[in-house]
Amino acid sequence: MTVVQFTRTALNELQGAAEWYEQRNRALSERFLAAATETADRVAANPLAHQIVLDGQVRRAHFRAAGRGRSTTLFSRTSRL
């Protein structure tokens, strides 16, 4: 099983982005968090499908954030259990 781990900095950035969307529209915030969660699940299910960007374990995955088709990059560290 692959586990996706986020640094405290990454979690703070995700929370900050969700709060930014929340100030504009609650539904946008919910869609943003759902897209981030789905992307992390996708990385966990098939980490080898995503580009390695650092030390053989940090992977990059793109997802569409809420509204206007903006693309967000999710970096995650994967490890096998």
C-alpha positions in Angstrom: 0.0 0.0 0.0 1.3 3.5 -0.9 0.8 6.3 1.6 0.8 10.0 0.5 2.4 12.3 3.1 2.2 16.1 3.2 4.6 18.4 5.0 3.1 20.9 7.4 4.0 23.6 4.9 2.0 21.8 2.2 -1.0 21.3 4.5 -0.8 25.0 5.4 -0.8 26.0 1.8 -3.7 23.8 1.0 -5.6 25.2 3.9 -4.7 28.8 2.8 -6.0 28.1 -0.7 -9.2 26.6 0.6 -9.8 29.6 2.8 -9.1 31.9 -0.2 -11.8 30.1 -2.2 -14.1 30.0 0.9 -14.0 33.8 1.0 -15.3 33.9 -2.6 -17.7 31.0 -2.5 -18.1 28.1 -0.2 -18.8 25.7 -3.0 -15.5 26.6 -4.7 -13.7 25.8 -1.5 -15.4 22.4 -1.3 -14.6 21.6 -4.9 -11.0 22.6 -4.4 -10.5 20.4 -1.4 -12.3 17.5 -3.1 -10.0 17.9 -6.2 -6.9 17.9 -3.9 -8.2 14.8 -2.1 -9.0 13.0 -5.3 -5.5 13.8 -6.6 -3.8 12.5 -3.5 -5.8 9.3 -3.8 -4.8 9.0 -7.5 -1.1 9.3 -6.5 -1.5 6.8 -3.8 -3.3 4.3 -6.1 -0.6 4.6 -8.9 2.4 6.7 -7.8 4.6 5.5 -10.7 2.2 7.3 -13.1 3.3 10.7 -11.7 6.5 12.6 -12.4 9.3 12.3 -9.8 10.6 15.8 -9.0 12.9 15.2 -6.0 15.0 12.5 -4.3 13.1 9.6 -6.0 10.1 9.9 -3.7 8.5 13.3 -4.2 6.0 13.3 -7.1 4.1 16.0 -8.9 0.4 15.7 -9.9 -1.7 18.3 -11.5 -5.4 18.9 -10.9 -8.0 21.4 -11.9 -8.8 23.7 -9.0 -12.2 25.3 -8.4 -13.3 27.8 -11.0 -11.8 29.1 -14.3 -10.0 25.9 -15.1 -6.9 26.8 -13.1 -4.4 24.1 -12.8 -2.8 23.4 -9.4 0.2 21.3 -8.7 0.3 18.9 -5.8 3.6 17.6 -4.6 3.6 14.6 -2.4 6.0 12.2 -0.9 5.1 8.6 -1.4 6.2 5.6 0.6 5.3 1.9 0.6 3.8 0.3 3.7 
